[in-house]
Amino acid sequence: MLTFATSALFAQKNATPYGSGLKVSLNEDGSKYYRFISWHQAWLQTDLSNASGVTPSLRRSRMLMFAQLNDRFLILTHFGLNSLNAAKMDPTGQAAASQLFMHDAWAEWKVNKHLYIGSGLHYWNGISRLNNQSTLNMLALDNSRHAWATIGTSDQFARHMGVYAKGKLGKLDYRLAWNQPLLNSVDANVGLAATTTTASYTGRRDLGTSAANVYAGYVNYQFWDQESNKLPYFVGTYFGAKDVFNIGGGFFSHANGAVLLDANGDAVGQNVNIVAVDAFMEKGLGENGAAVTAYAQYQINDYGDNYQLGGGSEDVFSGSVFYAQAGYVLPDFNDNVRVQPYGSFTAKDIDAAGTANTVGLGANFLMNGHNSKLSLEFKSTGRTDGTRGNMLTAQAMIFL
C-alpha cells in the first residue's frame, strides 16, 4: 500500500497552499465570517503480535464550525464520530445510540484583550499541551492515551461542561476552567465498585454534590514565536513554519472524584489530582525546508488508591508517566511530498501494577502539510506482565 501511495504522490504536483480554508467572509475586510473544518482519518491496522489480519477503520470523521460576527464573541460547534469499524457498525436505525455525538459546543465573550470567558461543552483543558492536543496536526499517528487523562472518568471524550477563562499576558498564555463532571463515568457505567484497597472513579455517582466540582488549568510561557489561542487545540508540528519554544505546567483537581471503602464498608471520597510539566520546541533549519520538532512531558496521576481505568487499564492509572516525541522534516528533495520521520517513547510507573514502556517509530508523508498526508507507524506497547503488543498502522488523512 505504501509503495502504491508514494508512487501516486510523485506523479503530480502539489495543489495551491490551502490558506484560510472553507471561510466565508461577511464583510469586506473579513473580520465577520464563519468557517467550516472537516476531516477524515482512515486507518489500516494489523496486530503483529497475533497475525490477526488487516482491519480497516475510520479513526475520526469530524465537522467543526465557528463564527465571529464581531471581535466580542465567538460561537463554535464540533461533532463527529471516532474509531468506527465493521464490528461497531449496525444496520441503519438498529443501533441503541447514534454513532455521531457532540464534541464541542460553546460560546465565548471578550472581556478585554487579555481575558476571554466562555461556557458550554468545551475543550479548554488543564494538565498539559497533549491534553489540549488538536487531532488535525499531531506529530505521531495519534495522541498518547495517558495524556487525555480524563476521558470517560469525568468528561465526554475530553470535553467538560463548564465555564472557562483564557488569554495572554505578554508571552504567558493561560487557560483555566471550572466544570461539572459527568455522573455516568466509565467505572459507573460498567458497575465497577470500590474496594478497601482499590478506588473507583465513581464519586459523583456515590457521593453526590460533594464530588460535583472540577477545576483545571494550564499555563505556558512562549519564548519565541507566539501561538494562537483563538481555539483551544494545540498544534503538534508546524513543519518548520514557526520557531516555537514553550515551557508549561498544568493541573486537574476533582475533590471526592474517587471512592474507597473504609473498614465498615462505607464509601469514602478520595481527591483526584493530576499535575504535569512539559516543554515544546520547533525550529526550522536553514532555507532547505528541514525542521525539528520535540516535546517532553512528565505527569503525576492520583486517581485514588491503586486506580486503573475500568479496573485494569495500563493507560490511565494512579502513578507517573514520562513521555517524549521528536520528529525531523527532511530537507526538500521533491516538489510533490515532504517526509517527516518521528519517534515516541512512554515510560509508565503504575502504582498497582509496576512499570511498562511503549516505543513508536513512524513517518508522515506530506502532500500539502496536514491537509493531505499519509502516515505509517509501528508501535510496541509494553505491559506490566512483561509481554508486548506490536501494532502496524497506516493512515490516510485529508482535512478541508
N, C-alpha and C positions, 0 to 999 in steps of 0.2 A: 504493500500500500504506500509506504513512504517513498519508494523508488518511483512509482507512478505519479505521486503527488508532486514531488520535486521536479520531475520532468515537465509536468504541466506548468509549474512556476516559471521555469526558464523559457517557456515558449512564447510568453507575451510580456509586454512592458507593464509596469505599474500604472494604475489609474491616477488621475489628479489627486493630490492630497485631500483628505476628507474635509478639512476645515471645520466649520461650526456645525455640520451635520444637518439633521432634519429640523431646522429652526425657521419659524415663521415670524417675521418682524411685523409689528402692528403700527409702527410709526417710521418716519424717515430715518432716524438715527439708530434704530434697532434697540432702543432702551426698553420698549414694550414688546414682549414676544411670548411665544410658547414654543416648547421644544419637545420632540419625541426621541427616545432612545430605545432601540430594540436589539436584542442579541440572542443568538443560539450557540450553544456549545455541545457538539455531538462527539460522543466517545465510542471507541472500540477498545475493549479491555479483556485481557486474559490473565488468569491467575496461574503463574508459572509453577506454583507450589503443588498443584494437584491436576495440572493438564485438563482444565475444565472447559476448554474451547474458548471461542471469542464471543463476548457479549456486547451487542450494540446498546447504547442508551443515549438519552437526551439529558445531559448533566444539568443544563439550565436552559430555560426558554422564558424570556422576560420582556416586559414592556414598562418603560418608565416615562412619565410625562411631568413636566413642570412649567410653570408660567410665572411671569413677572410683568405686571402692568404699571408699576412704578417702583422706585427703589425702597419703598417702605414695607412691602410684603411680597411673599413668595408662597406658592402652593405646589405640592408635589404628591404624585400618586404613582405607585410601583406595584405591579402584580405579576404573577407568573407561576411556573412550576419547577420542580427540581427532581433530578435522578429518576426520570421516567424510563422504564424498560418494559420488556414483554411481560415479566412476572407481575408488574404493578398496573398493567392496563386492564380495563374492564369493558364489556360491551356498553355502548352508549346508553346512559340512563340507569345502569345497574349498579354503579359504584355507590357505596354508602356515603361518600363525601366527594365534593368536587376536587378534581386534580389541580385546579387553579386556586390560589389563595392570595390575600393581600400581604405584601411585604412591607410597604411604607405608605403612610397617608398622614401628612402633616401640613400645617400652616405656620408661617413664620413672619414675625414683625421686626422691623428695625427700630431699636430704641435710639441708638446713635452709632457712629462709625466704629465703635469698639464693642458694641453689645447688640446681639440679636436674640430674641426669645421665640420659641416655637412650642407647639403642642400637638399631640396625636400619637399615632403608631410610628415610631421613629428609630433611626439608626445612629444617633449621636451617642456612641457608646464610650465607656471608660476603658480602663486596663491598658491597652496598647494600640499601636498602629495596626497590628494584624486584626484586632477585634473590631476595627473600623475599616477593614480592607474592602476595596472595590473588587467585584468579581469580573470586571471588564479588562483589567490590566495587571493581573498577577504575574510575578516573575516565574514562579514554579507553576506546575499544572493546576494546582488547587491550593487553597489555604490550609495551613496546618490545623487539624481539628481541635487541638487543645486551645488554640488562640480564640476561636469562637466559644468562649468559656461558659456561656450561659444558655446556649441553645437547648431548649427543652426543659431546663431546670427552672428558669424564672421568666423566659420570654418566648415569643413566637418567632422562631427562626432568626435569632439575633436582633429582634426588634422588641422594644418595650412600649407599653402605653404610658405616656407621661409628659413631662414638661422639661425642656432643655434650654440652656443658655450657651451661646458660643460667640467667639470673636477673636480679635487680635489686639494685643497691647505691644506696639513696636514689633519685635521679632518673636514675641511669645504668643503662640497660638493655643487657645483653650476651648474646652467643651465640658460642661457639667450638666447633670440630669438628675431629676427626681422622678421615679417611676413606681408603678404598681405592678407587682409580679403576678404571673398567671396562677390560677387556682389549680388547674389540671396539669401539673408538671408531668414529665416522663415517669418519674417514680410513682406518682399518684395514679397515673393512667394505667399502669400495669399492676396496681395494687401492692406495690412494694411498701413494706413497713419497717420501721427502725427496730433495732435490737439494742441490747445493753452495751454492745461493743461497736456496732456499725450504724452510722447515721443514714437517714434517708432525707432527700430534699423534698420534704412534704410539709414544711412549716406553715405555709399559707392554708393548706387543707386542714391540718391538725390543730393549729394554734390560732387561726383566725386573724383578727386585726393586729395582733402583736407582731405579725410577720408580713404586714401589708405595705412596707416601705422599702424601696431600693434606692441607693444613692451611688452614682458613678461619675467618673471624670477622667480626663486625660489632658495633659499639657505637654507641649513640646516647643523647644527653642530652635528656631530656624536660622542657622548661621549664615547660609549662602542665599541662593535664590529662594523667594517666598512661594509657598504652595497655596493654592486657592482653598478657602474653606466655605465656599458658597454651598457646596454639597458635602455630606459627611464622609464620602468614600475616598480613602487614601489610595494613592497610586502605588502599584508595586514596582514598576520600572518605567522610566521615560525614554529609554533607548538613547540616552545622552542629550536629549533636548533641553534638560535643565541640569544645573550643577547644584545639588542639594546635599546638605549635611544637617541633620536634625538629631537632637537628643531629647528623649521624652520619658514620661512616667505617668502611671495611672492607677486607678483603684476601682473596685466594685465592693459594695457593702450592703448586706441584706441581714438585718437583725432577725434572729429566730427563723432564718430561712430553712435550716436543717433541724432534724428532730432526732433525739436519742432517748432510749428508755432508761429510767432510773431503776434502782433495786426493787421498787414496788411495782414496776411495770407501767409507770406513768410517763407520758411524753414530756420531755424537757427540751426547750429550744436551744439551739446552738447557732451562734452567729456565723454567717458565711462572709469571708473576706478574701479578696483576691487582689494582689498588687503585682506590678511589673515595671521594669525599666527597659528601655530599648534605644537603639541608635540606627539611623538610616542614612546611607550615603550613596550618591550617584554622581559620576564625574565623566564628562566627555574627554577623550584622549586625542587631542590634535584635530586636524581637519579631515581625517580619513574615515570618519564615522564610527570609530571604535569608542566604546564606553564601558565602564564598570559599574555594577550595582551591588551593594552589600547591605545586609540587615542582620542585626543580632538582638535577641530578647532573652531576658531572664524573668520568669514568672513564678510566684509563690501562691499556691492554692490552699485555702482552708474552707472546704465544704462541710466540715464536721468530721467527727472521728471515723477514720478508715473509709471515707466515702469513695465510691466508684459509681459512675453514672449507670443507672438501671441495674445496679447490683454487680457489675463486672467489667465495665469499660476500662480499657487501658489508654483512653484518650482524655477523659475528663475525670479528675480524681483529686483527692487531697494529697499534696506533695509539692514538688517543684519541677520546673521544666526549663531547660536551656534550648533555644532554637536559633539556628543561623542559616542564612541562604546567601548565595552570591552568584552573579552572572556576568558574562562578558559578551558584548556585542562585537563581533568580528569586524575588522575594517572592511569598508565597501569593496566588493570584488565583482559585483554583478548588478545590473540595473533592476533585476526582477525580484530579488529576495535578499533579505538580511538574515544572518544566522546568529543566534544568541544561546550558546551552551550555558548550563547552570547546574548548581548542586545545592542540596539542602541537608541539614543534619538536625536531629532532635534527640536530646537525652532526657529521659524521664526518671524521676525518683518518686515512686508511688508508695505512700505510707503503708498501705495494706498488702502490697504485693512484691515490692522490690524495684529493681532498675530494669530499664529497657531502652533501646535506641533505634532510630529509624534513619535510613540513608536514602536520598533520592538523587538521581542523575538524569538530566534531560536536555532538550534543546527546543527553542522556538524558531520557527521558520516564518519570517515576517514578509508578507507581500505588500501590506500597507499598514505597518505598525500593528497595533492591536485590532484594528478594524477588520483585518483579514489575515489570519495566521494559522499555521499548523504547529502542533506540539507533539513531542514524543518523550515519554518519561518512564524510567524504570525505578521502582521503589521497593526497598527491602525493609519490612517492618518487623522489628524485634518484639518479642513477647516476654513477659516476666518468667515464663517457664523455660526459657532458653531456645524455643523454636522461633522460626522466622517465616513470614509470608512474603512472597515475591510477586509483584504485580507489574505488568507492562501495559501502558495506556497510550493510545493515540487520540488526539483531539483535533477537530476542525472547528474553527470559530469565526464567525462574522458578526460584527455589530454595526448598526447604522444610527 
